[in-house]
Amino acid sequence: MTSSYSSDLKLELMVTGENAGTWGDKTNTNLNLIQQAVAGFEQVTLSSGGTLALAMSDGAASNARNMVIKFATASIAASTVCTIPDSIEKFYIFDATGLTNPTNLTIKTASGSGFTLDQAKIYAAYSDGTNLKEISLDTLGGTVAAANITGTIATSQIADDAVTFAKMQHTTTANRVLGAASAGAIGEVQVATDMIADDAVSADKLANTAVSAGSYTTADITVDAQGRITSAASGAAGGGMNQLLSKQGPASGTLAADSASTELLIYGCSGGGGGGGGAPRHNPNSGGAGGKGIFGFYEAPISAPFSQPYAVGGGGPGGGQGGYSGGTGSAGGTTSITNVMNLNGGNGGNGGSNYNNGSAGSNGTASATDLEDSQVAGGENPLRFMSDNFGSSSPGSSGNANAGSPGCLIVFER
C-alpha cells in the first residue's frame, strides 16, 4: 500500500511496512515542510494586472506553504490577483509594505473569495479551505486599555467619522477640552490662542451680532472692545456752507436762504461816523473824530422759509467848516438783517467851536442775540479776511471833514 498526503500541508503519510530504509529521510522531509508552514518566509513577485497563483505540492517545499509571503517591491497599476490553493486550512501573514497602489491587489483562494488591500501594510489571514479571511482590528474581540497604547496615532490611521462622542474626554475631568456631557455640539471649550492657527477661523464660525448685514450711508456705528461692530445705522451727512451774500455799504436788498438751511453765519461791520468840521474864524479849532463802526460775528438759527430784508451801512458824511462853529459829522449807516442782527454805525464827530475842539462821536454797538464775537472797527478786527478799513471813522478837521468808511456784510448758510 503506497503513501498518501495530508489535505492541508501535503505531508507524506506513510503506511506500516512501507519505505523501508528511507523512513528517516521522509520523516525529515515532513518535519522541514512543517517548519516551512510554521516559520517559513518567501518573497514573491507580482505582475501588475496579472494573477500570481501560489502552489502547494505534495511532499515538497512550495511557496504556498510558507507562513510569511512578502510581495516584492512593485507598482500595482491595474487590478491584480494573488491566489492560494483551494481545500487547505492554514494561517498566513502577507507583507505588502513594498507595494505602490496596493488597493489594486486582491488576495483570495483559487476558487473562493478573499480580501482587497487598503494600504501598503502587513496583513494576517487564514484559509478555511474555501475562502481566505482577513484578520483585522475591527474583527478582533476584547479591549485595548489606554495604558497599553504607546506612541502616536497618526490621523491617517483613524478612519473618517470613526471617533464617537463617547470616546472623547468627559466634562468631569479637571483638564477637559470638550465641555458637553452628551452627544451634540461642543459646549464649554477651553481653547488657548496658540491652539488656533492664524487665519483659521472663518466668518461662518463667528457668532452673529445684533447688526443687520447690509450697506449703511454716512453710518453711525458702535464698536466693542474686541473690534466688532455691535450697532450700525444710516446717519445724516454733515452740513456744508454756501455763501449767500457779500456786500459793501451802502447797500440793501432781501436775503433768502435755501429751504434745507438751518443756520446763518454772519460777518458784518457797520459804517464809521464822519468827522466834525473845523471853526477857523477866531481861535481855529478842529472838529472831533467820528465814532468807529463795529465788527460782529453771528451764528443765527433759522427755519424755512427764510427771507428777510438786509441793509449794509455806508460811511457817515463829514461835517462842514463853519466860521465860529464847525458842522457835526453824520453817523455811519447800520448794517442789519431784519429779525436777526443789528450793527449800529459810529456817531459823527462834533464840530469845533470858537473856543474848543469838537468831541469825538461814540462808537457803534452790536445787538446781543446770537452774537459770537465783536470788536470796534479800525483795530485788530476778529474777521481777518475783512479789511481793517471797513467801518473806520474819519478824523476831525480844521476845515471840511471827511466821511467815515463804509460797512460790509458777508453771509453764509449752513
Secondary structure, 3 states (H helix, E strand, C coil): CCCEECCCCCCEECCCCCCCCCHHHHHHHHHHHHHHHHHCEEEECCCCCCEEECCCCCCCCCHHHCCEEEECCEECCCCEEEEECCCCEEEEEEECCCEECHHHEEEEECCCCEEECCCCCEEEEEEECCCEEEECHHHCCCCCCHHHCCCCCCHHHCCCCCCCHHHCCCCCCCCCCCCCCCCCCCCCCCCCHHHCCCCCCCHHHCCCCCCCCCCCCCEEEEECCCCCEEEEEECCCCCCCEEEEEEECCEEEEEECCCCCCEEEEEEECCCCCCCCCECCCCCECCCCCCCCEEEEEEEECCCCCEEEEEECCCCCCCCCCCCECCCCCCCCCEEECCCEEECCCCCCCCCECCCCCCCCCCCCECCCCEEEEEECCCCCCCCCCCCCCCCCCCCCCCCCCCCCCCEEEEEEC
